[in-house]
Amino acid sequence: MDNLYIPDLATLEQIQEETPSIRTLTLALDRPRTFNCQPGQFIEFTVFGQGEFPVSVAGVSDAQRGRFQVTIQRAGKVTKEVFQLQPGAKLGVRGPFGNGFPLEKMQGQDVWLISGGVGLAALWYLLAQLQEQRGRWGQLKLLYGARSPQDIIYQDALRALGRDQAGPQVLLTVDSAANGWSGRVGFVSQLLPDSGLDPGKSVAVVCGPGPMMKATTAALRKLGLAEERILLSMERRMQCGMGACGHCMVGSKRVCLDGPVFPLAEISNLLEEKF
Amino acid sequence: MDKVLAKKDFPRFLADLQRDHQVLGPTRRGGGTSTYAKALFAPIRHAEDLEINYQSSMLSPKKLLFPDNQPIYEYEKKGGQVELRPAGEQWDRNVVLLGVHPCDLAAIACLDKLFLEDRFQEPTYQDRRGRLTLVGLTCAESTPHCFCNLMGAGPDAEGGYDLLLTDLGDRYFTRCQGAKGDKLLAADYFQEATGADQQARAQALARLEAGLPEALDIAAVVEHMKDRYSDELWQEFSEVCCACGACNMVCPTCHCFTILDRTNPDRSRGKRVLVWDPCHFERFAQMAGNASVRGEKSARYKHRLYDKLLYDPQRHGRLFCVGCGRCIEFCPAHIDLRAVLRKLEG
């Protein structure tokens, strides 16, 4: 009998410093198995001797060999330890868990990806899939807000996307500008009114800190986008990943099983702090 | 099938159980160094270990099937490598749980729903449950905290047992369900139950029922809760709550847990353990960066009741409160769930 709490061992192959407090790690499972991961799913990540935490899969570079990326922000006791890791380190991986994004429901629609801070990581693998199957969707747009220019993650990739004629339109904003920033200043929700969103044929996918999600869903409602068309990727501290430990409950929903992706319509009445 | 077991033959029954099983049952050991003597489910080696007339135990048999602080695996870092060894403590024998009251039988049925019939199987629970024979016992008397009748979990047990005993003075009425029970009932000391035995059983349970709280319309309570999520009643109910988590720890259906690493000082070796975790604690619903989703005590109190009375029933088709009364008995603030339910009923 498989014990679902025991992680698979993985080796840290590569570290990409995104910002002073955010890193992207490339991991490869030691005993290769097909890493069957849908965009939007998460893994439970173990730093041995420190603990375990849930994190979105930001990319899968080789599903057959179990090679994938996670982007981690230093936020607490265990994530702090991630910043001590060197390539070659042995880590633990359980999962992937959760439902992932409903790609079939997004078919034929314009897709607006709206993210704040490290929340972009949860949408990054989705964006890769959207681009890979470009013909299935209408317009693609990526709206991204960071605290300051130096807090923007995936900078090189974002620049490349911006130059790519066939790629999504990228709109960046920062909460506070620094020297040399000539782009927008303000919250990502403020980019929405002029973004050309057509509520009749669009799906918005939102991930970011609580206040950002709240402001963004409010702005989307104002544009007339139905709650069924607003998809949220929820953050909770999923501990078991299997619906038993109780930590990730949002009302009756278990984020680890029923989510982490929810249409706003499904959870707007369940949130302790109303969106 | 219904039979009776004369009390003089009970030691033979016990000895037969012990031959093929480890027998666990209520013992007097619960008092320990405490002045508060409660039965504790523990191994029964001799007939006199068994405190069969116990009123209630502080901890339900949940502790045996889904232990607190259970090891999952051990890890050891060795020269850049990590070794993992499964560390689950498996039962090496089949086990009989003897003398389980109907509320606790109902609670095991709840845990079965969650740990065996949901979208995954909890490994320790699954293993132990497969080795378990349940011999229930209807209560001889109720405690001042009992309300199993309000939750449809007692005083008689509808199911969830292999054998169910009822004390009829000089004999135990013995009801049986399923193949495991049939096999046990085949022993020659079990006699056919007569009409008089049936009647005596019904009378015993009616006497018990008379001592339990007056009826409550639990369906109405649940219906009203649907409209009262934002009601200020929740503030009132939880005002004196100390958020100590005692109700969580003694509850036979509370199943929430956290996963921790216990390590040696340099963290090169350690054990990952599964530890019961009360949803009444503020950090229970904490996220990265310490933001808590249910920072208010009343939100946590409310969440626990909604989970037991609305969310779990939606998912699993049964109430996850069995009316055992432990949360009332052990609440330092004397919060009485029965009073809360009556307020919600009206």
Interface residues (C-beta under 8 A of the other chain):
Chain A: M1 D2 N3 L4 Y5 I6 P7 L9 F48 G49 Q50 G51 E52 F53 Q73 A75 G76 T79 G88 K90 G92 G210 E235 R236 R237 Q239 C240 M242 G243 A244 C245 G246 H247 M249 V250 G251 S252 L257 N269 E272 E273
Chain B: I72 Y73 Y75 K77 G80 Q81 V82 L84 P86 G88 L114 F115 D118 R119 F120 E122 P123 Q126 D127 Y229 H255 C256 F257 T258 I259 L260 D261 T263 R267 S268 G270 R272 L274 D277 C279 F284 A285 Q286 M287 A288 G289 N290 A291 V293 R294 A299 H303 Y306 D307 L310 Y311 Q314 R315
